[in-house]
């Protein structure tokens, strides 16, 4: 009787091991299948997105609007100010500040047309940035007033006007500004000297 019981236990244990092994192999096959499905779906999605972006890139030019800067165009149109230098190079601009309202700019990947290259206009004169200032994308502010453009911050204006970011408080006081983050494009700021 003990032999029969031991044989039964042995057979039962063998079947349980086989079942566990079958379940484990089944789960493994299932996971591999799911992984392959998601990978292929991801490749299809990526290819569709690449095709859409290629179509969009080959068509678009950007027309400069009042208050635009090359860096704000890069940020707003391409999602990152990292594209500023590429826009300058692609459009053969002498500096990032050498753009005018109405000018058409080619954005990276949009090399279908030749750009119109001009400087910025201040009081009827075309002004171009000095080469060392072109690297930062901003021109030093030397006047007693400054008109805020989209993408400006008081700290940046203070750095450009005084060479010291902490001087933004001086600009706030001179203009009755209570919140350093509350300036708008078109505001004319007094820059006490």
C-alpha positions in Angstrom: 0.0 0.0 0.0 2.9 2.3 0.8 4.3 1.7 -2.7 1.1 2.6 -4.3 0.9 5.8 -2.2 4.5 6.7 -3.0 3.9 6.1 -6.7 0.7 8.2 -6.6 2.5 11.0 -4.8 5.4 10.8 -7.3 3.0 10.9 -10.3 1.0 13.7 -8.7 4.2 15.7 -8.1 5.3 15.1 -11.7 2.0 16.4 -13.0 2.1 19.5 -10.8 5.7 20.2 -12.1 4.5 19.8 -15.7 1.6 22.1 -15.1 3.8 24.7 -13.5 6.2 24.4 -16.3 3.4 24.7 -18.8 2.0 27.8 -17.1 5.4 29.4 -16.9 6.1 28.7 -20.6 2.7 30.0 -21.5 3.3 33.3 -19.6 6.7 33.7 -21.2 5.2 33.2 -24.7 2.4 35.7 -23.8 4.9 38.3 -22.6 7.0 37.9 -25.8 3.9 38.2 -28.0 2.8 41.4 -26.1 6.3 42.9 -26.4 6.4 42.3 -30.2 2.9 43.8 -30.6 3.8 46.9 -28.7 7.1 47.3 -30.6 5.5 47.0 -34.0 2.8 49.4 -33.0 5.4 51.9 -31.8 7.3 51.6 -35.0 4.2 52.2 -37.1 3.3 55.3 -34.9 6.9 56.6 -35.1 6.9 56.2 -38.9 3.6 58.0 -39.2 4.8 60.8 -37.0 8.1 61.1 -39.0 6.1 61.3 -42.3 3.8 63.9 -40.9 6.7 66.0 -39.5 8.6 65.6 -42.8 5.6 67.0 -44.7 5.2 69.8 -42.2 8.9 70.6 -42.3 9.1 70.9 -46.0 6.2 73.4 -46.2 6.5 75.9 -43.4 8.0 79.4 -43.3 7.5 81.7 -40.3 6.6 85.3 -40.8 8.0 87.6 -38.0 5.5 89.4 -35.9 5.9 92.4 -33.7 7.6 91.5 -30.5 9.2 88.3 -31.9 12.9 87.4 -31.4 14.7 84.5 -32.9 14.8 82.8 -29.6 11.1 83.3 -29.0 10.3 81.9 -32.4 12.5 78.9 -31.7 10.7 78.4 -28.4 7.2 78.9 -29.7 7.5 77.2 -33.1 10.0 74.5 -32.5 9.5 73.9 -28.8 13.0 74.9 -27.6 15.3 77.9 -27.7 18.1 75.4 -28.5 17.1 76.0 -32.2 18.1 79.7 -32.1 21.5 79.2 -33.6 20.1 76.9 -36.3 17.6 79.6 -37.3 20.3 82.2 -37.5 22.6 80.0 -39.6 19.8 78.7 -41.9 18.6 82.2 -42.6 22.1 83.6 -42.9 21.3 86.3 -40.3 24.2 88.4 -39.2 22.9 88.1 -35.6 19.8 86.8 -33.8 18.6 90.4 -33.5 18.7 91.0 -37.3 15.0 90.3 -38.0 12.1 92.6 -38.9 8.4 92.4 -38.7 7.0 90.8 -41.8 10.2 89.0 -42.7 9.9 85.3 -43.6 12.2 82.9 -41.8 13.0 79.3 -42.7 12.9 77.1 -39.6 15.2 74.1 -39.3 14.3 71.4 -41.9 12.4 74.0 -44.0 15.0 74.9 -46.6 12.6 75.4 -49.5 13.2 79.1 -50.0 15.9 81.8 -49.7 15.3 84.2 -46.7 15.2 88.0 -46.8 18.2 89.1 -44.6 17.9 92.5 -42.9 18.7 94.1 -39.6 16.4 95.3 -36.8 15.0 98.7 -37.1 15.4 101.3 -34.3 14.2 104.8 -34.9 14.5 104.4 -38.6 18.0 103.0 -38.6 19.0 99.4 -39.2 21.1 98.2 -36.2 23.0 95.0 -36.1 24.4 93.3 -33.0 28.1 93.1 -32.4 29.5 89.6 -33.1 30.3 88.8 -29.4 26.7 89.7 -28.5 25.3 87.7 -31.3 26.4 84.5 -29.5 24.1 85.3 -26.5 21.1 86.1 -28.8 20.6 89.5 -27.0 22.0 93.0 -27.6 23.2 95.2 -24.7 20.7 97.8 -23.8 22.3 101.3 -23.7 19.3 103.7 -23.8 17.3 105.3 -21.0 14.2 103.3 -22.0 13.5 99.8 -23.3 10.4 98.4 -25.0 9.6 94.9 -23.7 9.3 92.1 -26.3 7.8 88.7 -26.0 10.1 86.4 -24.0 11.7 89.2 -22.0 12.3 88.9 -18.2 13.3 91.7 -15.9 16.4 89.8 -14.8 17.5 89.5 -18.4 16.8 93.1 -19.1 18.8 94.1 -16.0 21.7 91.9 -17.2 21.7 93.5 -20.6 21.2 97.1 -19.4 23.5 97.1 -16.3 25.5 93.9 -16.5 24.0 92.8 -13.2 20.9 90.7 -12.9 20.2 91.9 -9.3 19.5 95.4 -10.8 16.1 94.3 -11.8 14.8 95.8 -8.5 16.0 99.2 -9.7 13.9 98.8 -12.9 10.9 97.7 -10.8 11.2 100.7 -8.6 11.6 103.2 -11.5 8.6 101.8 -13.2 6.3 101.1 -10.3 6.3 97.4 -10.9 5.3 95.3 -8.0 5.7 91.8 -9.5 8.9 91.1 -11.4 7.2 88.4 -13.4 4.4 90.7 -14.6 5.8 92.6 -17.6 4.2 92.4 -21.0 5.4 92.9 -24.6 5.0 96.5 -25.7 5.6 98.0 -22.2 8.2 100.9 -22.3 10.4 100.6 -19.2 12.5 103.5 -17.8 16.1 102.4 -17.2 17.6 104.8 -14.7 21.3 105.4 -15.3 
